[in-house]
Amino acid sequence: MKPSTLVHPGLAACFLCAQASTAATIAFVGNEVGNAGNGFLVQNWSNSAVAKNHDIDGNNQYGSAGYYQIRPMPWDPGAASIGEAVGSGNDLGVSSGSNPTLSLAPVFLSSITGGAGTYVNYGGYPIFRGPDGSALYRQGSLSVSVGTGPFNTPSGTNNGYFGQAFSFTVGTATTFRVGITVDTAANGIYAPDYVSIFSSSTGTVFSSLLTRDGTPDMAIFDITAAAGESFTAAVWQLSGTQSVAPFGLVTFDVIPEPSGGLLVFSGLAVTGLLHRRRRTS
């Protein structure tokens, strides 16, 4: 009998499972709130000296694999401001002629585009660190209209409206963490009640209920995606409060792979079975 027919069925199944493609998964991880009690950790997203609750790759920063810090202005810009309408499919302000978005494109994405709205940055908006973890900026945002609905939310039936914030497509199969920072207009009226991510294979996954109080929130999701899969992030407001909602920062971090010890062990076991069988044949 040929050795190729002597692999233990259970071990063969293990290899088949490991090699099989996996459909997209989206999971809400948690919400970071940038307040005085935690060192304004959302605003200090790039500052490793401020502890992060959901850092995944061990460097105590968000955005290690990529980021889009939308239309910031060096602190303090005085009376200068931004109010610029933009159509859907925009580049999140990366190519803007003045005070462009600071960005590092994630290598595993093939595209990312913003929804229709208005780039905004006005006096009183919060102070954020820049990508270097040091420089101070008055944080800008892309403000999108929240008027599509009503649809169900986790808190009720047909009680929510949404606006599409941005969409992205994965070019290389990756498991990653994405943080979406909202409530960045220093006024809770324009904050969302929920943030969500949608894909055609998983449907809509919501964040927990947010507090609309003018304090920046970062809603964090984990995604496992194959090449070619697309996702849309949305901001939601409950019926009777819907208007517009800005988001100011999107961060990406690659989730480290497991050790792979099981597959190594399985490979060694299969090799052992084959060698033992050859000696007894």
Secondary structure in CASP SS format (residue, H / E / C, confidence):
PFRMAT SS
TARGET T0000
AUTHOR 0000-0000-0000
METHOD secondary structure of the structure
MODEL  1
M C 1.00
K C 1.00
P H 1.00
S H 1.00
T H 1.00
L C 1.00
V C 1.00
H C 1.00
P H 1.00
G H 1.00
L H 1.00
A H 1.00
A H 1.00
C H 1.00
F H 1.00
L H 1.00
C H 1.00
A H 1.00
Q H 1.00
A C 1.00
S C 1.00
T C 1.00
A C 1.00
A C 1.00
T E 1.00
I E 1.00
A E 1.00
F E 1.00
V E 1.00
G E 1.00
N E 1.00
E E 1.00
V E 1.00
G C 1.00
N C 1.00
A H 1.00
G H 1.00
N H 1.00
G C 1.00
F C 1.00
L C 1.00
V C 1.00
Q C 1.00
N C 1.00
W C 1.00
S C 1.00
N C 1.00
S C 1.00
A C 1.00
V C 1.00
A C 1.00
K C 1.00
N C 1.00
H C 1.00
D C 1.00
I C 1.00
D C 1.00
G C 1.00
N C 1.00
N C 1.00
Q C 1.00
Y C 1.00
G C 1.00
S C 1.00
A C 1.00
G E 1.00
Y E 1.00
Y E 1.00
Q E 1.00
I C 1.00
R C 1.00
P C 1.00
M E 1.00
P E 1.00
W C 1.00
D C 1.00
P C 1.00
G C 1.00
A C 1.00
A C 1.00
S C 1.00
I E 1.00
G E 1.00
E E 1.00
A E 1.00
V E 1.00
G C 1.00
S C 1.00
G C 1.00
N E 1.00
D C 1.00
L C 1.00
G C 1.00
V C 1.00
S C 1.00
S C 1.00
G C 1.00
S C 1.00
N C 1.00
P C 1.00
T C 1.00
L E 1.00
S E 1.00
L E 1.00
A C 1.00
P C 1.00
V C 1.00
F C 1.00
L E 1.00
S E 1.00
S E 1.00
I E 1.00
T E 1.00
G E 1.00
G C 1.00
A C 1.00
G E 1.00
T E 1.00
Y E 1.00
V E 1.00
N E 1.00
Y C 1.00
G C 1.00
G C 1.00
Y C 1.00
P C 1.00
I E 1.00
F E 1.00
R E 1.00
G C 1.00
P C 1.00
D C 1.00
G C 1.00
S C 1.00
A C 1.00
L E 1.00
Y E 1.00
R E 1.00
Q C 1.00
G C 1.00
S E 1.00
L E 1.00
S E 1.00
V E 1.00
S E 1.00
V C 1.00
G C 1.00
T E 1.00
G E 1.00
P E 1.00
F E 1.00
N E 1.00
T E 1.00
P C 1.00
S C 1.00
G E 1.00
T E 1.00
N E 1.00
N E 1.00
G E 1.00
Y E 1.00
F E 1.00
G E 1.00
Q E 1.00
A E 1.00
F E 1.00
S E 1.00
F E 1.00
T E 1.00
V E 1.00
G C 1.00
T C 1.00
A C 1.00
T E 1.00
T E 1.00
F E 1.00
R E 1.00
V E 1.00
G E 1.00
I E 1.00
T E 1.00
V E 1.00
D C 1.00
T C 1.00
A C 1.00
A C 1.00
N C 1.00
G H 1.00
I H 1.00
Y H 1.00
A C 1.00
P C 1.00
D C 1.00
Y E 1.00
V E 1.00
S E 1.00
I E 1.00
F E 1.00
S E 1.00
S C 1.00
S C 1.00
T C 1.00
G E 1.00
T E 1.00
V E 1.00
F E 1.00
S C 1.00
S C 1.00
L C 1.00
L C 1.00
T C 1.00
R C 1.00
D C 1.00
G C 1.00
T C 1.00
P C 1.00
D E 1.00
M E 1.00
A E 1.00
I E 1.00
F E 1.00
D E 1.00
I E 1.00
T E 1.00
A E 1.00
A C 1.00
A C 1.00
G C 1.00
E C 1.00
S E 1.00
F E 1.00
T E 1.00
A E 1.00
A E 1.00
V E 1.00
W E 1.00
Q E 1.00
L E 1.00
S C 1.00
G C 1.00
T C 1.00
Q C 1.00
S C 1.00
V E 1.00
A E 1.00
P E 1.00
F E 1.00
G E 1.00
L E 1.00
V E 1.00
T E 1.00
F E 1.00
D E 1.00
V E 1.00
I C 1.00
P C 1.00
E C 1.00
P C 1.00
S C 1.00
G C 1.00
G H 1.00
L H 1.00
L H 1.00
V H 1.00
F H 1.00
S H 1.00
G H 1.00
L H 1.00
A H 1.00
V H 1.00
T H 1.00
G H 1.00
L H 1.00
L H 1.00
H H 1.00
R H 1.00
R H 1.00
R H 1.00
R H 1.00
T H 1.00
S C 1.00
END
